[in-house]
Amino acid sequence: MQLVRPEKTSRPPANIVIVDDEISSVVVLEAAVKDLGKVTYTTTPADAIELIQDIQPEVVLMDIEMGEYNGVDLCKQIKNSPATAKTAVIFVTSHSNPDLEYFSLDSGGIDFLTKPINLKTCKMRVANQLALYYYAKDLENAKEELYNEKEQFKATLNSIGDGVVATDAQGIVTFLNPIAEHMTGWNAVDAVGKPIELVMDLKDATTHEKSINPAHLALEENRIVAMALNCQLYSKSGNVYRVEDSAAPIVDEQNRLRGAIVVFHDVSESIAMAVKMNHLANNDQLTGLPNRILLHDRLEQAIKVSKQNRLMTGLMLIDIDNFKYLNDSLGHHIGDILIKQVAMRLEFAMDANCTLARVGGDEFVLIVPNVREIRQLNTIATDMQEVMQKPFVIEKQEYSLSVSIGISINPTDAETEGHMMRNADVAMFRAKKQGKQCYCFFSQNLEQDLHERIELEKVLREAIDKNTVEVVFQPQIDMATQQINSAEALARLKDKNGNNIPPPKFIGLAEELGLIDLLGQQILRKSCTAAKEWYDKGKEIRVCVNVSALQFCSPGYFDQVFKILEETNLRTSMLELEVTETLLMQDIQVVEEILRDLSLTGIFIAIDDFGTGYSSLSYLKRLPVDVLKIDQSFVRDMLDDKQSLDIVKTISDLGHSLGLKLVGEGIETAEHEQILKSFGCQIGQGYHYHKPLAKKDFETIIL
């Protein structure tokens, strides 16, 4: 049975025309499709072409034999007219001759209905044709919009006042706009194909040492990277420009890294004016704090003084958590007020000999000179976070903020200013990864972790690009019959040495990199393909596929599942989607809508690891859930821990009261199985039965 996707967008009613010389047939057809759009009919075939040309309907339902008129000939006329060439023609006939069906479809018809008309089948087929019609129309509009957007983007890049240089994934130049040509001294024709560090000759303005091009950092770390402080661009023509701005990675539709883009502008005149206008040069206009220029001088002096005193200099990079979301949702006016209030609190928490600077939209740098012991920096970082605990009040509205802090120390982990900033940025990035609202010191371990992360990212991206992530299956056993009736699909990824990478590690990274949609689709497709193969061999084994909360809440998730089911031709009842309690803490209205759409198609919905989260029972009651999976941590401990046993019993009672099927995970012994059976648990999963098996090994126990 083919699925009909629920209509999500509002459109004007579809026009459907019925052409049949028998009014009784018209009445039946109209009854079948009246809910799908505006229905117009004629029982006079001679008027059909003029009527269809006037209305230009999306779908025409037409009898083949109508006295002296032939529906096949009328169809050819419809298809030969530019105004109605895209109209879908569905033939209706009481004949069952296969040749008649062939010639009808060969004339341009799109489907074929036989009398007597089945109302449900007729409605579904017309609905499917309408869906295809709108899909084709949307695709055509999207192509036109994409072309216009491309031309507009090209014109914009060539007309903006900033220099723009694009590279491929190896840092080789692929594009220069006119401003970039002027500032670098390179013609675009000559620059394309050259390494970006050759075209953009960047050096430190004080030491004149070669600077790392931000495009390389953007490619290596797959994130937006600002240019180094105090950066100069040496033109091929001999000119020198002070430049600043940033680089960002370029990814394609599948989130594969395709290159980087550097946007920069000449700030030489601004710096020259800064000499005359000290305040504007040295202070951030919004907060009054030192800006990057003064920060450079203060940091340079702090390092010199600390070295003379044989002490250390600490640098803290402070970033407001989730500020972009607040700024975009509340407006820049409120965002600016929050920035100023944050600056005031940070100043209040720091020592008098420290320097606090604002270096970006929501980033601050704190310089701590003459550090005797590391614990001094611990104390300052703790103070910085404590002053953020009290809500910020703006126009009688409270806002809660937190900060993540990365700390670098000279000379312990960095010798130069640029190195300190880079290390602090790495440490701050780690603090964000650890859950935000914390601080982190840079160390060689962090550097090593960063390299390991880059390697893992390469392995993950390559596996997704080549579709080599393996799916293994752990059987689920009906404890009453001891038969396998389902299997949980589990993703497996190996590193370059062939060792398994823990799933939480690479799945968490996929979420962080925005690759979880593509990874989830590949796992679902392989799982559905396996289930269809087993079904065709006489084994009805339902596959249970885990869904990431990020993937589930991404736009178009229902469409992803719908498409894969159609591609693999798998019955919806053969698929079970497992969501975690964490998902229920998202926007409950959105979650409920998606779950109901999935459930209505016949897909089973399971709550995985139940008992470990904080979901509301009221949510659980209102959602279309079929299965509760009791978390394995409780099952494994229930033999020795009464509290775990009580939790398992409570979850079982709850599942029975809600009419849900219960699955016990982590069953390792017969005693585990016996207790769960006594609680009314129907399905078991764990090493007592089978470990997760490769597809070919799984098939040896079911076929």
C-alpha positions, 0 to 999 in steps of 0.5 A, spaced: 500 500 500 502 506 497 503 512 503 500 519 501 504 524 505 500 529 509 499 536 506 503 541 510 503 547 506 497 551 504 495 552 497 489 554 493 484 548 492 486 544 486 482 544 480 479 537 478 475 536 471 471 529 470 469 527 463 464 522 462 458 521 458 455 517 463 452 522 469 452 516 474 460 515 473 461 522 474 457 522 481 461 516 483 468 520 481 466 526 484 464 523 491 471 520 491 475 526 489 471 532 492 475 533 498 481 534 494 479 540 490 474 544 486 471 539 481 468 541 474 465 535 470 462 535 463 458 529 460 459 532 453 465 530 450 465 535 445 466 540 450 471 537 454 477 540 450 475 547 451 473 546 458 480 544 460 483 549 456 479 554 460 480 551 467 487 548 466 486 543 471 491 539 475 488 532 474 483 530 469 479 524 470 476 521 463 472 515 460 476 512 454 469 510 450 464 516 450 460 514 444 463 517 438 469 520 442 475 517 444 478 519 451 485 517 448 484 522 442 482 527 447 488 526 451 493 527 446 490 534 444 490 535 452 498 533 452 499 537 445 497 544 448 502 548 451 497 550 456 495 543 459 501 539 457 502 538 464 495 536 466 495 529 469 490 525 465 487 519 469 483 514 464 477 511 467 474 504 463 470 498 464 474 494 460 480 490 462 483 489 456 491 490 457 492 493 450 487 498 452 491 500 458 497 500 454 495 505 448 491 509 453 498 510 457 502 511 451 497 517 449 500 521 455 495 518 460 498 518 467 494 512 471 488 508 469 482 506 473 477 500 472 470 500 473 466 499 478 470 505 481 473 503 488 472 510 492 478 510 496 483 507 491 480 513 486 482 518 491 489 515 493 491 515 486 488 522 485 491 525 491 498 522 489 498 525 482 496 532 485 502 531 490 507 529 484 504 535 480 505 540 486 512 537 487 514 538 480 511 545 480 515 546 487 522 544 484 521 548 477 520 554 482 526 552 486 530 552 480 528 558 478 530 561 485 536 558 485 538 561 478 536 568 480 540 567 487 546 565 484 546 571 479 545 576 485 550 573 489 555 573 483 553 581 482 554 582 490 561 579 491 563 583 485 560 590 487 561 589 495 567 594 498 570 588 501 575 583 498 573 576 497 577 570 496 574 563 495 578 556 496 577 549 495 578 544 500 585 544 500 586 551 500 587 553 493 584 559 490 578 558 486 575 566 486 577 573 487 572 579 487 575 586 484 577 588 491 581 582 492 584 583 486 586 590 487 589 589 494 593 582 493 595 585 486 593 578 483 589 578 477 583 573 478 585 569 472 593 568 475 591 567 482 586 561 481 589 555 482 595 558 487 595 556 494 592 562 498 598 563 502 601 565 496 596 570 493 594 573 500 601 574 503 599 575 511 604 577 516 604 580 523 605 588 523 610 588 529 614 582 527 613 581 520 613 574 521 608 570 516 601 569 519 597 563 518 591 564 513 585 564 516 582 560 511 586 554 513 584 554 520 577 554 517 578 548 513 582 545 519 577 546 524 570 547 520 568 553 523 568 561 522 575 564 524 577 571 525 584 573 522 590 574 527 590 581 531 595 586 528 595 583 521 598 586 514 597 584 507 603 585 503 600 586 495 604 583 489 604 590 487 608 592 493 603 596 497 601 594 504 594 594 507 592 593 515 586 588 514 581 584 518 575 580 518 574 573 518 574 566 514 568 561 514 568 554 511 564 552 505 559 546 505 555 543 500 548 540 501 550 534 505 555 538 509 561 536 506 567 541 506 568 544 499 572 550 501 573 556 505 571 563 503 575 569 506 572 576 507 577 582 509 577 589 508 583 595 508 583 598 515 589 602 514 586 608 514 582 607 520 589 605 524 592 612 521 586 615 524 586 612 530 593 615 532 589 622 532 583 619 535 586 615 541 579 614 544 576 611 538 582 607 536 583 604 543 576 603 546 570 599 544 564 604 542 559 600 545 562 598 552 568 603 553 573 597 554 579 596 550 579 594 543 583 589 539 588 594 538 589 596 545 589 589 547 595 588 543 599 593 546 597 591 553 598 583 552 605 585 549 606 589 555 604 584 560 608 578 557 614 583 558 613 585 565 611 578 567 618 575 564 622 580 567 619 578 574 619 571 572 612 570 573 606 568 568 601 571 564 594 569 563 589 570 558 582 568 558 577 568 552 570 569 555 564 568 550 557 569 552 553 562 551 548 562 546 548 570 545 547 569 537 540 566 539 538 571 544 540 577 539 537 574 533 530 573 537 530 579 542 533 584 537 540 588 537 537 593 541 536 589 547 543 585 545 547 591 546 544 593 552 546 585 555 553 586 552 554 593 556 551 589 562 556 583 561 562 588 561 560 592 567 559 585 571 566 582 568 570 589 570 567 588 577 569 581 578 577 582 575 583 585 579 585 592 578 591 590 575 588 586 569 585 588 562 578 587 560 577 588 552 572 586 547 574 583 541 568 581 538 560 581 538 560 577 544 567 575 546 571 578 551 579 578 553 582 578 560 589 579 561 592 577 568 599 579 569 604 577 574 601 570 575 604 566 581 600 560 581 595 557 577 590 557 582 589 565 581 586 564 575 582 558 577 579 563 582 578 569 577 575 564 572 570 562 578 568 569 580 567 571 572 562 566 572 559 567 579 557 574 577 553 572 571 549 567 575 544 573 577 539 574 572 540 581 567 534 585 568 532 590 562 525 593 561 522 589 567 524 583 563 529 578 566 534 574 562 539 569 564 546 568 561 552 564 562 559 564 559 564 559 557 572 561 558 578 558 555 585 560 558 592 560 556 598 561 560 605 564 558 610 562 557 607 555 560 603 553 553 605 559 549 610 564 547 607 569 543 601 573 543 598 570 537 599 563 540 596 565 546 590 567 543 589 561 539 590 556 545 585 560 549 580 559 543 582 552 543 580 551 550 574 556 550 572 551 544 573 545 549 569 549 554 563 550 549 563 542 548 563 540 555 556 543 556 558 551 556 558 555 563 565 552 564 572 554 564 578 550 561 585 551 561 589 549 554 594 544 555 598 539 550 592 534 552 587 539 549 591 540 543 592 532 542 584 531 543 583 537 538 588 533 533 584 526 535 577 530 534 580 532 527 582 525 525 575 522 527 571 528 523 575 525 517 573 518 518 566 520 519 566 525 513 569 519 509 564 514 512 558 518 510 561 520 503 562 513 501 556 510 505 560 505 509 557 506 516 556 499 518 549 497 521 549 491 526 542 488 528 541 485 536 535 480 536 529 482 540 526 476 543 519 474 545 520 471 552 513 467 551 515 464 545 523 465 545 522 467 538 526 473 534 520 478 532 524 484 531 531 487 531 535 493 534 539 497 528 546 499 531 551 503 527 558 501 527 564 506 525 571 503 525 577 508 525 583 508 520 586 502 524 580 498 524 578 499 531 571 500 533 569 507 535 564 508 540 557 510 537 556 516 542 563 519 540 561 519 533 554 520 533 555 526 538 560 529 533 555 528 527 550 532 531 555 537 532 558 538 525 551 538 522 552 531 519 546 527 523 541 528 518 545 524 513 548 519 517 541 518 520 538 517 513 544 512 511 542 508 517 535 508 516 536 506 509 540 500 510 536 498 516 529 498 511 533 494 506 535 489 510 528 488 513 525 488 506 530 482 504 528 478 510 521 479 509 521 477 501 525 471 504 519 469 509 521 472 515 517 478 518 522 482 522 521 489 525 527 493 525 528 498 530 532 504 529 534 510 533 533 517 532 537 523 534 533 528 537 537 533 533 535 529 526 528 528 529 526 536 530 530 538 523 525 540 518 523 535 513 524 529 518 517 526 516 519 526 509 526 523 510 522 517 513 517 517 507 522 517 502 526 511 504 520 507 506 518 508 498 525 507 496 525 500 499 518 498 498 518 496 506 511 496 509 510 501 515 509 496 520 516 493 519 519 499 522 520 502 529 523 508 531 526 509 537 526 516 540 529 518 547 526 521 553 530 527 551 527 528 545 520 530 549 524 536 552 524 539 546 518 543 543 512 538 545 507 541 540 512 540 534 514 533 537 507 531 538 505 533 530 511 529 527 510 523 532 502 523 530 504 523 522 509 517 523 504 513 527 498 514 522 502 511 517 503 505 521 510 506 524 511 504 531 514 509 536 518 507 542 521 510 548 528 508 548 532 508 555 526 509 559 527 511 566 533 515 565 530 522 563 525 527 565 519 526 561 513 528 563 508 523 564 502 527 561 506 528 555 507 520 555 500 519 555 498 524 550 503 522 545 502 516 540 507 511 543 507 504 542 513 501 546 517 503 552 524 500 553 526 499 560 534 502 560 539 496 561 542 500 567 536 498 571 535 491 568 543 489 570 543 492 577 536 490 579 539 483 582 543 487 587 540 493 587 532 494 590 532 501 588 533 499 581 528 493 581 523 497 584 524 502 578 523 496 573 517 494 576 514 501 576 516 502 569 512 495 567 506 497 571 506 504 568 507 501 561 501 496 562 497 502 565 498 505 558 497 499 554 504 499 551 509 493 549 515 493 554 522 491 552 527 489 557 534 491 555 541 489 558 538 482 559 544 478 561 542 472 565 536 467 565 534 470 572 534 477 569 529 474 564 525 471 569 524 477 573 522 481 567 517 476 565 514 476 572 513 483 571 509 482 564 515 484 560 514 481 553 520 482 549 527 481 551 534 484 548 541 483 551 547 478 551 543 473 554 540 472 547 545 475 542 550 480 542 549 485 536 550 481 529 553 483 522 547 482 517 550 476 514 551 473 521 544 475 523 541 472 517 544 465 519 539 465 526 533 467 522 533 464 515 
